[in-house]
Amino acid sequence: MKVNGREILLGNLSSPSVNSLLESLHLKPEMVALQRNGEILKRNSWQEVVLEEGDRIEILKMVGGG
């Protein structure tokens, strides 16, 4: 699986879910948007989504400012 262009091994995650991926990357779910294989994933589906080898994940971090 590639995350933001970097190879990540699914075996390193506690489970193959989006939430486990974010936890392993030390990211707060409420601070990111996520795209899987070119499709934006709705936040309320993250717990059910099972990540697979070959997935391309893009994580966008929210940045505050003024």
Biopython code that builds the backbone (N, CA, C, O; Angstrom):
import numpy as np
from Bio.PDB.StructureBuilder import StructureBuilder

atoms = [
    (1, "MET", "N", (0.855, -1.162, 0.000)),
    (1, "MET", "CA", (0.000, 0.000, 0.000)),
    (1, "MET", "C", (0.901, 1.225, 0.000)),
    (1, "MET", "O", (1.945, 1.246, 0.653)),
    (2, "LYS", "N", (0.485, 2.240, -0.738)),
    (2, "LYS", "CA", (1.240, 3.489, -0.746)),
    (2, "LYS", "C", (0.435, 4.567, -0.042)),
    (2, "LYS", "O", (-0.756, 4.745, -0.296)),
    (3, "VAL", "N", (1.110, 5.281, 0.846)),
    (3, "VAL", "CA", (0.498, 6.386, 1.567)),
    (3, "VAL", "C", (1.298, 7.638, 1.241)),
    (3, "VAL", "O", (2.477, 7.749, 1.578)),
    (4, "ASN", "N", (0.633, 8.577, 0.578)),
    (4, "ASN", "CA", (1.289, 9.808, 0.131)),
    (4, "ASN", "C", (2.589, 9.492, -0.608)),
    (4, "ASN", "O", (3.603, 10.165, -0.423)),
    (5, "GLY", "N", (2.538, 8.460, -1.445)),
    (5, "GLY", "CA", (3.671, 8.078, -2.272)),
    (5, "GLY", "C", (4.714, 7.204, -1.599)),
    (5, "GLY", "O", (5.670, 6.782, -2.249)),
    (6, "ARG", "N", (4.550, 6.922, -0.302)),
    (6, "ARG", "CA", (5.491, 6.082, 0.449)),
    (6, "ARG", "C", (4.905, 4.702, 0.672)),
    (6, "ARG", "O", (3.724, 4.564, 0.988)),
    (7, "GLU", "N", (5.733, 3.681, 0.507)),
    (7, "GLU", "CA", (5.276, 2.299, 0.715)),
    (7, "GLU", "C", (5.107, 2.025, 2.207)),
    (7, "GLU", "O", (6.009, 2.297, 3.000)),
    (8, "ILE", "N", (3.941, 1.482, 2.589)),
    (8, "ILE", "CA", (3.638, 1.102, 3.977)),
    (8, "ILE", "C", (3.201, -0.359, 3.953)),
    (8, "ILE", "O", (2.417, -0.757, 3.092)),
    (9, "LEU", "N", (3.700, -1.155, 4.886)),
    (9, "LEU", "CA", (3.300, -2.562, 4.969)),
    (9, "LEU", "C", (2.087, -2.707, 5.872)),
    (9, "LEU", "O", (2.094, -2.237, 7.010)),
    (10, "LEU", "N", (1.050, -3.355, 5.367)),
    (10, "LEU", "CA", (-0.156, -3.560, 6.162)),
    (10, "LEU", "C", (0.107, -4.378, 7.411)),
    (10, "LEU", "O", (-0.573, -4.190, 8.419)),
    (11, "GLY", "N", (1.076, -5.280, 7.371)),
    (11, "GLY", "CA", (1.402, -6.110, 8.519)),
    (11, "GLY", "C", (1.874, -5.317, 9.723)),
    (11, "GLY", "O", (1.880, -5.833, 10.841)),
    (12, "ASN", "N", (2.266, -4.075, 9.513)),
    (12, "ASN", "CA", (2.722, -3.222, 10.611)),
    (12, "ASN", "C", (1.559, -2.559, 11.354)),
    (12, "ASN", "O", (1.772, -1.910, 12.379)),
    (13, "LEU", "N", (0.338, -2.715, 10.850)),
    (13, "LEU", "CA", (-0.833, -2.100, 11.472)),
    (13, "LEU", "C", (-1.524, -3.088, 12.401)),
    (13, "LEU", "O", (-1.488, -4.296, 12.164)),
    (14, "SER", "N", (-2.156, -2.578, 13.462)),
    (14, "SER", "CA", (-2.877, -3.460, 14.384)),
    (14, "SER", "C", (-4.097, -4.077, 13.708)),
    (14, "SER", "O", (-4.488, -5.193, 14.049)),
    (15, "SER", "N", (-4.699, -3.375, 12.765)),
    (15, "SER", "CA", (-5.769, -3.909, 11.917)),
    (15, "SER", "C", (-5.707, -3.135, 10.602)),
    (15, "SER", "O", (-5.172, -2.027, 10.566)),
    (16, "PRO", "N", (-6.246, -3.700, 9.527)),
    (16, "PRO", "CA", (-6.143, -3.031, 8.228)),
    (16, "PRO", "C", (-7.230, -1.975, 8.010)),
    (16, "PRO", "O", (-7.844, -1.929, 6.944)),
    (17, "SER", "N", (-7.472, -1.121, 9.022)),
    (17, "SER", "CA", (-8.503, -0.082, 8.900)),
    (17, "SER", "C", (-7.852, 1.287, 8.755)),
    (17, "SER", "O", (-6.675, 1.472, 9.064)),
    (18, "VAL", "N", (-8.642, 2.235, 8.281)),
    (18, "VAL", "CA", (-8.169, 3.616, 8.147)),
    (18, "VAL", "C", (-7.756, 4.157, 9.511)),
    (18, "VAL", "O", (-6.723, 4.816, 9.631)),
    (19, "ASN", "N", (-8.554, 3.884, 10.534)),
    (19, "ASN", "CA", (-8.236, 4.393, 11.872)),
    (19, "ASN", "C", (-6.899, 3.847, 12.376)),
    (19, "ASN", "O", (-6.133, 4.584, 12.997)),
    (20, "SER", "N", (-6.606, 2.577, 12.123)),
    (20, "SER", "CA", (-5.313, 2.003, 12.521)),
    (20, "SER", "C", (-4.161, 2.669, 11.772)),
    (20, "SER", "O", (-3.102, 2.931, 12.342)),
    (21, "LEU", "N", (-4.386, 2.936, 10.487)),
    (21, "LEU", "CA", (-3.365, 3.611, 9.701)),
    (21, "LEU", "C", (-3.070, 4.990, 10.280)),
    (21, "LEU", "O", (-1.908, 5.350, 10.468)),
    (22, "LEU", "N", (-4.112, 5.758, 10.560)),
    (22, "LEU", "CA", (-3.917, 7.097, 11.109)),
    (22, "LEU", "C", (-3.228, 7.036, 12.470)),
    (22, "LEU", "O", (-2.354, 7.849, 12.770)),
    (23, "GLU", "N", (-3.628, 6.073, 13.282)),
    (23, "GLU", "CA", (-3.003, 5.904, 14.597)),
    (23, "GLU", "C", (-1.513, 5.599, 14.453)),
    (23, "GLU", "O", (-0.692, 6.155, 15.182)),
    (24, "SER", "N", (-1.163, 4.721, 13.519)),
    (24, "SER", "CA", (0.247, 4.354, 13.327)),
    (24, "SER", "C", (1.075, 5.534, 12.821)),
    (24, "SER", "O", (2.285, 5.588, 13.042)),
    (25, "LEU", "N", (0.422, 6.476, 12.142)),
    (25, "LEU", "CA", (1.112, 7.664, 11.634)),
    (25, "LEU", "C", (1.021, 8.839, 12.612)),
    (25, "LEU", "O", (1.493, 9.937, 12.317)),
    (26, "HIS", "N", (0.415, 8.602, 13.772)),
    (26, "HIS", "CA", (0.250, 9.617, 14.820)),
    (26, "HIS", "C", (-0.525, 10.829, 14.311)),
    (26, "HIS", "O", (-0.160, 11.974, 14.580)),
    (27, "LEU", "N", (-1.611, 10.556, 13.563)),
    (27, "LEU", "CA", (-2.466, 11.614, 13.033)),
    (27, "LEU", "C", (-3.834, 11.546, 13.694)),
    (27, "LEU", "O", (-4.378, 10.461, 13.902)),
    (28, "LYS", "N", (-4.391, 12.714, 14.023)),
    (28, "LYS", "CA", (-5.730, 12.779, 14.601)),
    (28, "LYS", "C", (-6.755, 12.723, 13.467)),
    (28, "LYS", "O", (-6.683, 13.522, 12.533)),
    (29, "PRO", "N", (-7.704, 11.793, 13.536)),
    (29, "PRO", "CA", (-8.689, 11.651, 12.463)),
    (29, "PRO", "C", (-9.440, 12.951, 12.153)),
    (29, "PRO", "O", (-9.772, 13.212, 10.997)),
    (30, "GLU", "N", (-9.705, 13.755, 13.168)),
    (30, "GLU", "CA", (-10.467, 14.986, 12.946)),
    (30, "GLU", "C", (-9.649, 16.073, 12.235)),
    (30, "GLU", "O", (-10.187, 17.118, 11.868)),
    (31, "MET", "N", (-8.357, 15.824, 12.045)),
    (31, "MET", "CA", (-7.484, 16.817, 11.417)),
    (31, "MET", "C", (-7.052, 16.448, 10.002)),
    (31, "MET", "O", (-6.177, 17.103, 9.434)),
    (32, "VAL", "N", (-7.660, 15.398, 9.420)),
    (32, "VAL", "CA", (-7.242, 14.974, 8.088)),
    (32, "VAL", "C", (-8.452, 14.659, 7.199)),
    (32, "VAL", "O", (-9.556, 14.400, 7.677)),
    (33, "ALA", "N", (-8.200, 14.691, 5.909)),
    (33, "ALA", "CA", (-9.132, 14.178, 4.897)),
    (33, "ALA", "C", (-8.392, 13.041, 4.206)),
    (33, "ALA", "O", (-7.162, 13.038, 4.157)),
    (34, "LEU", "N", (-9.127, 12.087, 3.677)),
    (34, "LEU", "CA", (-8.484, 10.896, 3.152)),
    (34, "LEU", "C", (-9.063, 10.493, 1.806)),
    (34, "LEU", "O", (-10.273, 10.551, 1.585)),
    (35, "GLN", "N", (-8.175, 10.085, 0.917)),
    (35, "GLN", "CA", (-8.557, 9.607, -0.405)),
    (35, "GLN", "C", (-7.965, 8.212, -0.585)),
    (35, "GLN", "O", (-6.801, 7.972, -0.263)),
    (36, "ARG", "N", (-8.784, 7.297, -1.106)),
    (36, "ARG", "CA", (-8.330, 5.918, -1.359)),
    (36, "ARG", "C", (-8.548, 5.606, -2.834)),
    (36, "ARG", "O", (-9.670, 5.656, -3.338)),
    (37, "ASN", "N", (-7.464, 5.288, -3.506)),
    (37, "ASN", "CA", (-7.522, 4.928, -4.933)),
    (37, "ASN", "C", (-8.305, 5.956, -5.745)),
    (37, "ASN", "O", (-9.099, 5.606, -6.618)),
    (38, "GLY", "N", (-8.066, 7.227, -5.442)),
    (38, "GLY", "CA", (-8.676, 8.316, -6.199)),
    (38, "GLY", "C", (-10.056, 8.748, -5.750)),
    (38, "GLY", "O", (-10.620, 9.686, -6.312)),
    (39, "GLU", "N", (-10.621, 8.072, -4.732)),
    (39, "GLU", "CA", (-11.948, 8.428, -4.240)),
    (39, "GLU", "C", (-11.865, 8.930, -2.802)),
    (39, "GLU", "O", (-11.211, 8.319, -1.958)),
    (40, "ILE", "N", (-12.533, 10.043, -2.534)),
    (40, "ILE", "CA", (-12.573, 10.591, -1.178)),
    (40, "ILE", "C", (-13.431, 9.672, -0.311)),
    (40, "ILE", "O", (-14.531, 9.279, -0.697)),
    (41, "LEU", "N", (-12.904, 9.338, 0.871)),
    (41, "LEU", "CA", (-13.645, 8.488, 1.813)),
    (41, "LEU", "C", (-14.350, 9.367, 2.836)),
    (41, "LEU", "O", (-13.743, 10.264, 3.421)),
    (42, "LYS", "N", (-15.624, 9.103, 3.046)),
    (42, "LYS", "CA", (-16.362, 9.827, 4.076)),
    (42, "LYS", "C", (-15.893, 9.341, 5.440)),
    (42, "LYS", "O", (-15.695, 8.147, 5.662)),
    (43, "ARG", "N", (-15.724, 10.283, 6.333)),
    (43, "ARG", "CA", (-15.198, 9.998, 7.674)),
    (43, "ARG", "C", (-16.012, 8.921, 8.391)),
    (43, "ARG", "O", (-15.438, 8.093, 9.099)),
    (44, "ASN", "N", (-17.335, 8.915, 8.224)),
    (44, "ASN", "CA", (-18.157, 7.931, 8.949)),
    (44, "ASN", "C", (-17.988, 6.507, 8.413)),
    (44, "ASN", "O", (-18.523, 5.568, 9.003)),
    (45, "SER", "N", (-17.258, 6.326, 7.310)),
    (45, "SER", "CA", (-17.021, 4.975, 6.783)),
    (45, "SER", "C", (-15.626, 4.450, 7.132)),
    (45, "SER", "O", (-15.319, 3.293, 6.842)),
    (46, "TRP", "N", (-14.796, 5.260, 7.734)),
    (46, "TRP", "CA", (-13.408, 4.879, 7.978)),
    (46, "TRP", "C", (-13.267, 3.612, 8.804)),
    (46, "TRP", "O", (-12.358, 2.819, 8.557)),
    (47, "GLN", "N", (-14.133, 3.405, 9.767)),
    (47, "GLN", "CA", (-14.015, 2.232, 10.640)),
    (47, "GLN", "C", (-14.289, 0.947, 9.870)),
    (47, "GLN", "O", (-13.701, -0.092, 10.170)),
    (48, "GLU", "N", (-15.182, 1.007, 8.874)),
    (48, "GLU", "CA", (-15.547, -0.200, 8.123)),
    (48, "GLU", "C", (-14.626, -0.476, 6.935)),
    (48, "GLU", "O", (-14.574, -1.603, 6.444)),
    (49, "VAL", "N", (-13.907, 0.536, 6.472)),
    (49, "VAL", "CA", (-13.062, 0.368, 5.283)),
    (49, "VAL", "C", (-11.882, -0.538, 5.621)),
    (49, "VAL", "O", (-11.144, -0.278, 6.572)),
    (50, "VAL", "N", (-11.708, -1.596, 4.842)),
    (50, "VAL", "CA", (-10.586, -2.518, 5.020)),
    (50, "VAL", "C", (-9.542, -2.175, 3.959)),
    (50, "VAL", "O", (-9.803, -2.269, 2.759)),
    (51, "LEU", "N", (-8.372, -1.780, 4.415)),
    (51, "LEU", "CA", (-7.284, -1.442, 3.507)),
    (51, "LEU", "C", (-6.666, -2.709, 2.951)),
    (51, "LEU", "O", (-6.617, -3.737, 3.626)),
    (52, "GLU", "N", (-6.191, -2.629, 1.706)),
    (52, "GLU", "CA", (-5.627, -3.794, 1.037)),
    (52, "GLU", "C", (-4.295, -3.441, 0.408)),
    (52, "GLU", "O", (-4.026, -2.278, 0.109)),
    (53, "GLU", "N", (-3.457, -4.461, 0.209)),
    (53, "GLU", "CA", (-2.213, -4.257, -0.528)),
    (53, "GLU", "C", (-2.571, -3.696, -1.897)),
    (53, "GLU", "O", (-3.546, -4.128, -2.513)),
    (54, "GLY", "N", (-1.798, -2.751, -2.368)),
    (54, "GLY", "CA", (-2.061, -2.139, -3.666)),
    (54, "GLY", "C", (-2.890, -0.868, -3.579)),
    (54, "GLY", "O", (-2.985, -0.129, -4.559)),
    (55, "ASP", "N", (-3.499, -0.597, -2.414)),
    (55, "ASP", "CA", (-4.241, 0.650, -2.252)),
    (55, "ASP", "C", (-3.292, 1.836, -2.346)),
    (55, "ASP", "O", (-2.130, 1.757, -1.949)),
    (56, "ARG", "N", (-3.813, 2.934, -2.879)),
    (56, "ARG", "CA", (-3.097, 4.202, -2.896)),
    (56, "ARG", "C", (-3.881, 5.164, -2.008)),
    (56, "ARG", "O", (-5.014, 5.532, -2.320)),
    (57, "ILE", "N", (-3.277, 5.558, -0.921)),
    (57, "ILE", "CA", (-3.920, 6.428, 0.057)),
    (57, "ILE", "C", (-3.246, 7.793, 0.017)),
    (57, "ILE", "O", (-2.019, 7.895, 0.021)),
    (58, "GLU", "N", (-4.061, 8.831, -0.019)),
    (58, "GLU", "CA", (-3.561, 10.194, 0.101)),
    (58, "GLU", "C", (-4.202, 10.786, 1.345)),
    (58, "GLU", "O", (-5.423, 10.759, 1.502)),
    (59, "ILE", "N", (-3.368, 11.322, 2.227)),
    (59, "ILE", "CA", (-3.844, 11.930, 3.453)),
    (59, "ILE", "C", (-3.530, 13.411, 3.384)),
    (59, "ILE", "O", (-2.384, 13.811, 3.184)),
    (60, "LEU", "N", (-4.570, 14.220, 3.554)),
    (60, "LEU", "CA", (-4.412, 15.675, 3.537)),
    (60, "LEU", "C", (-4.621, 16.187, 4.945)),
    (60, "LEU", "O", (-5.653, 15.927, 5.565)),
    (61, "LYS", "N", (-3.634, 16.920, 5.451)),
    (61, "LYS", "CA", (-3.725, 17.472, 6.797)),
    (61, "LYS", "C", (-4.371, 18.846, 6.740)),
    (61, "LYS", "O", (-4.067, 19.664, 5.872)),
    (62, "MET", "N", (-5.283, 19.082, 7.701)),
    (62, "MET", "CA", (-5.933, 20.385, 7.816)),
    (62, "MET", "C", (-4.977, 21.335, 8.514)),
    (62, "MET", "O", (-4.338, 20.978, 9.503)),
    (63, "VAL", "N", (-4.888, 22.542, 7.988)),
    (63, "VAL", "CA", (-4.008, 23.552, 8.563)),
    (63, "VAL", "C", (-4.832, 24.777, 8.878)),
    (63, "VAL", "O", (-5.543, 25.297, 8.018)),
    (64, "GLY", "N", (-4.738, 25.236, 10.111)),
    (64, "GLY", "CA", (-5.448, 26.447, 10.509)),
    (64, "GLY", "C", (-4.595, 27.674, 10.222)),
    (64, "GLY", "O", (-3.374, 27.589, 10.089)),
    (65, "GLY", "N", (-5.238, 28.767, 10.135)),
    (65, "GLY", "CA", (-4.505, 30.004, 9.886)),
    (65, "GLY", "C", (-5.455, 31.185, 9.901)),
    (65, "GLY", "O", (-6.659, 31.056, 10.122)),
    (66, "GLY", "N", (-4.876, 32.304, 9.665)),
    (66, "GLY", "CA", (-5.749, 33.475, 9.718)),
    (66, "GLY", "C", (-5.333, 34.527, 8.755)),
    (66, "GLY", "O", (-5.968, 35.578, 8.676)),
]
sb = StructureBuilder()
sb.init_structure("model")
sb.init_model(0)
sb.init_chain("A")
sb.init_seg("    ")
for serial, (resi, resn, name, xyz) in enumerate(atoms, 1):
    if name == "N":
        sb.init_residue(resn, " ", resi, " ")
    sb.init_atom(name, np.array(xyz, "f"), 0.0, 1.0, " ", f" {name:<3s}", serial, name[0])
structure = sb.get_structure()
